[in-house]
Amino acid sequence: MSDSLLIELLTEELPPKRLKLLSDTFAQTIYSGLLEAQLITAESTFVPYATPRRLAVTVTQVKSQQPQQRIEKKGPNVKQAHLSDGSPSPALQGFMRSSSITQDQLVILKDNKGQDIYGYTFEQNGKTLTELLPDILQKTFSQLPVAKIMRWGDSSFSFVRPVHGLVVLHGTEVIKINLLGLQSGNTTLGHRFLSSKRITLNHPDDYANQLKVEGCVIAQFNDRKQIIHDSLKQHANGLEVVGDDNLLNEVTSLVEWPQVLKGQFDEDFLNVPSECLILSMQQHQKYFPLKNNEGQLQPQFLLVSNLNTTDAHLIVDGNERVLRARLSDAQFFYQTDLKTPLIQRLDNLKQVIYVKSLGSVYERVYRIKELSRIIAQKTNADSVACEQAAELCKADLTSEMVGEFPELQGIMGKYYALNDGCSQNVAEAIEDHYHPRFANDTLPRSPEGMIVAIAEKLESLVGLFACGQIPTGDKDPYGLRRASLGVIRLCIEGGLSIALDELIEDCASTFTAYQINDEIKTKLIQFIVERLKGYLKDQHVSFEEIESILPFAVSRLDLLPNRLLAIREFSQRAESKKLVAANKRIKNILKKNNIHENENGNFDRLTESAEIILINCLKTVSTDVAKAMEKNDFNMALTHLIPLTEPINHFFDEIMIMSEDLIVRSQRLSLLHTIYQLMQQVADIGSLDA
């Protein structure tokens, strides 16, 4: 018999930020366990349910018992299973006794290595759903994505939160199992306040509807989320609802019977930066602020109540009072902070330890400032603005507002800098120097912001690598992988025209109290290059293309997109394959021989016709490639290489490179080495031969 199965755990309030993930994992793992146990087929479907106080899943077409199981018992190797007289060995006799079989019941099977072994096969009745479910559920509990589990009362049981009810219903039949100290049944609870009596569940297929009608509970997470989303839009009356999907998921996890209400706050609070008000509303109260079409914050907000009532003014009034207190705190912090200019906060940074072996944040700021000055001078940016922004970029860390809301660091620095009379450019650079903070985040708005941002990230990378804080495995407490990706994006997308190795060298020079040796610099470059591979892969760059430009990763990263574009166009030309093949042949020859540098380009002993033709062609091509490279015209540089193809192939056809005359041999190898180096100026074109 097959029917739908319902499993529900009734708990105390589950972690709202993890509820959706908990629900999906709970449902998927149970479904997978049933499938592995052959209790369902691929046609079976499942639906997860999640509310603040329950995790549940329904699965269709669940069998009450496994099908007949064909069991194989494996015995000894056939070659070792008999004595010299042909009688069974002790090992084979023991296997037959343990299996309660005679010799004529033995069959020959294969072991993991494909060798013949004796065995025994038989049919066995499948286990029942009742027998298999406890193990499936225990496995599910152990795989839930939570860092810590809880115990409750004086029991030894543990789960994400204390569990007070267990429903296991197969069709209309209760599957009797005992888990977490609870006996399974078919009754559950509805809404904590809108439902007062236990609900007897009729059938798994009726679960969601019964909870809705009898218990005032919207059991399915996505259904509640959609109701909230639509209601927020309706109550906004054309205003923009401020809140991302994370906030919507969290609010959905906090209610079972949602009702959206609108509240207001005093317009006087709008004198505080909107970021402060928005964060206070979202983070502390889980409200949705509202903006007008011009992006200006309005003195209104939306809240999601867990009570559906015809007279909601008491709920709104209570929430408005709580918000007033929160916003008053934010206003007080802001007004207090304005009394102390950012420049006067720098001394306070001496008491803030960055990393013990690297000193205080104050020391860090002046390394960032010095590096910003160096980069600004090399890129013809406003070095005064860069130095001023770098000097003040961490000053807001000691402000009251950032102490309350660390997420506002940089943002508050901008407002305080403007209040102190700094230019808009400097203020924005202070805010933007944290960017990009995550994947797909925006870059700084100005060249000065770009420079301070890359200086800040490089200072972290060089300093922390120098004191041994190199990320290993999943551990990256200082976010160095994120910082290195930020450096890559700032160089490439921001167009910073300085080589990576030069940037690292300049940064190392700012650590006057520390010795940054070449080994540390090399490790850091390798670390950044590994992030570069991932970055390029995300940009849909092929493996062959990535390999071809990696030799240039330590030079100017901003030129990599142009190199990639050039090699893509080059690869599509019919002539490219012949040149790539010639390049590969030269590379293989050079690998097998030691090349002595021919600094003067002296090929006076090469007098054969094929040699002279190749040398003359090389001179012309070298001049043309050099002119193209001066303009960073990589496409033209590759195009200029094509005339070398035929002379190279003619050279290989006519010339014995490994001449017995050592001078001739050396000059021929040197000629090939010169050609190879010329062909590598845009990309390692040999990597394109896939």
Residue, then its C-alpha position, 0 to 999 in steps of 0.5 A: m500500500s502506498d499513500s502520502l506521508l506527513i512528518e512534523l516536529l512541533t518545536e519552540e521558536l526556531p532561528p529565523k535567519r536559518l529557518k528556510l535552510l533548515s526546512d529545505t534540508f529537513a525535507q530533502t534529507i527525509y525524501s532522499g532517505l525514503l528514496e534510498a530505502q526504496l519506500i518511494t519512487a522517482e515519481s514521488t514528490f515532497v513539499p516542505y513546511a516551515t513556521p516559527r514553531r514547526l518543521a514538516v514535510t509531506v511526501t507522496q506515494v510512500k510505501s508501507q513496506q520495502p519490496q522484496q530484497r535480494i541479499e548477497k552474502k560474500g564468502p572467500n576467494v574461489k582459488q583459496a576456498h579448497l584444500s589440495d584434495g578438493s574439499p572445502s577449506p576452513a574459511l569456506q566451511g565457516f562461511m557455509r555454517s554462518s549462512s546455514i547453507t550447503q555446498d550446492q547452494l553456493v554461487i560464484l560472485k565478483d568481489n570489488k577487484g573483479q575476482d571470483i568469490y563464493g557467495y550466497t544469494f537469497e530473497q528477504n522480505g523488505k522492512t516496513l516504514t515503521e522499522l525504517l523511519p527512526d533511522i531516516l529521521q535520526k540521520t536527518f537530524s544529524q545533517l541539519p545545518v546548525a552550529k549548535i544544538m540544544r538540550w531541554g529539561d533533564s533529558s539527554f535528547s538534543f535538537v535545534r530547539p526543544v521539541h514538544g510534538l511529533v506527527v508521523l502520519h501515513g495516509t490516515e494511519v499513525i506510524k508509531i515511533n518514539l523519537l526525542g522522547l516523544q511518541s508520534g501521533n496525529t495531533t498538532l497545535g495551531h497559532r499560539f494566540l489565534s488557536s486554542k485547541r489541538i488539531t487532529l490531522n486527517h490526512p497528509d494531503d489536508y495538512a496545509n489546509q487544516l492548519k490554515v482553517e483550524g489553526c490560523v497558520i500558513a504552513q508553507f514558507n513560500d506561501r507566507k512570503q508571497i502573502i507578505h510581499d504582496s501586502l507590503k506592495q499594497h500598503a506602500n501605496g506607490l512608495e518604494v519598500v526598502g528591504d532585501d530578500n534576507l529581511l523578507n525571509e527573516v520576517t516570514s520566519l517570525v510569523e504564522w498568520p501575517q498582517v501588514l500594518k503601516g506606522q509613522f515616526d516624527e519628521d524631525f528624525l529625518n535630519v539623521p542620515s537615512e542609512c542610520l534610520i533604515l538600519s535601525m528599523q530593519q535590524h532592530q525592529k524588522y520593519f520595512p522603511l519607505k522611500n519616495n520616487e526620488g529615493q528620499l526616506q519617508p516618515q513611515f514604515l511597514l511592519v508585519s504582525n503575527l496577529n490578524t485583527t480588525d482594530a490594529h491601532l494598539i499594535v501600531d501604537g506600540n511599535e511606533r513607541v518602540l521605534r521612537a526610542r530607537l530613533s531617538d538613540a540614533q539621533f543622540f549618537y549622531q548629534t554627539d558625534l558631530k561635536t568631534p571632528l574626524i581629525q580629532r578622533l585619530d588619536n583614539l585609533k591608537q587604542v584600537i588594536y588591528v592585529k597585535s603584531l601589526g600594531s594599532v589601527y592608527e599605525r595602519v591608517y598611516r600605511i594606507k595614507e602613504l601607499s595612497r600617496i604613492i599610487a596617486q602620484k604614479t597615476n596622476a590622481d589628486s594626491v592631496a585628496c587621496e591622502q586626506a581621505a586615507e587619513l580619515c578613512k578609519a576615524d569613524l570607527t570610534s564614533e558612537m554611531v558606528g559603535e552601535f551599528p558597525e555596518l555604517q563604518g565608512i558611511m558615517g565617515k562620509y557624513y562627518a567629513l562633510n560636516d567638517g568641511c571636507s570636499q564631496n570627493v574626499a567624503e565619498a572616497i572615505e565611504d567608498h574605500y570599503h568597496p567592493r565589500f562582496a561579490n558584485d558590489t559596486l566600485p568606488r565612484s572616483p579615482e581617489g576612492m579607487i586608490v584609497a580602496i586598493a591601498e586599504k586592501l593591499e595593506s591588509l594582504v601584505g601585513l597579514f601575510a607578513c605575520g603568518q595569517i594566511p588563509t587555510g581551508d575554509k578559515d579566513p577570519y580577516g577576509l583576505r580572499r575577499a580583499s584579494l578579489g577586491v584588488i583584482r576588480l579595482c585593478i581590472e574594472g577600475g583601470l588602475s595602470i600599475a603592475l600588481d608586483e609593483l603595487i605589492e612592492d610599494c605596499a611593502s615599503t610602507f611597513t617601515a617597522y617590519q621586514i617583508n621579504d621576497e618569499i612573502k611577496t611571492k606567496l601573496i602574488q600566488f594567492i591573488v593569482e588563484r583568486l584571479k583564476g576564479y574571477l576570470k572563470d566567473q567572467h566566462v573565460s575559458f581554461e585555455e584563455i586563462e592559462s594563456i594570460l596567467p604569465f601576465a598576472v603580475s604585470r598590469l591587470d587592467l590590460l588583461p581584458n584587452r589581451l583576452l579580446a585580442i587572443r579570442e580574435f586571433s584564435q578565430r583566424a585560420e592562420s593562428k593554428k599554424l603559428v600556435a603549432a610552430n610556437k609549441r614546436i619551438k617550446n618543446i625544443l627549448k625545453k630540452n636544451n640549455i639556452h645561452e642568452n644571445e644579448n647582441g642578437n649575433f647570428d653571424r654563423l647562420t648563413e643558410s638560405a632558410e636561416i637568413i629568410l627567418i632572421n630578416c623576417l624576425k627583424t621586421v616583425s620585431t619592429d612591428v610588434a614593438k610599435a604595437m606593444e607601445k600602444n598596447d594594441f595587442n590585436m595588432a601585435l598578434t597579427h604582426l606575428i603571422p608572417l613568421t609562420e612560413p619562415i619558421n616551418h621552412f627553417f624546420d624543414e631545411i635546417m638541422i638545429m642540433s649541428e655538430d658545430l656548437i657555435v652554430r647550434s647555440q646560435r640556432l637555439s638562440l634564434l628560436h629563443t628570440i622568436y619564442q620570447l617575441m611570440q609571448q609578449v601578448a599571451d602564451i599562445g601555446s596554451l591555446d592549442a587545446 
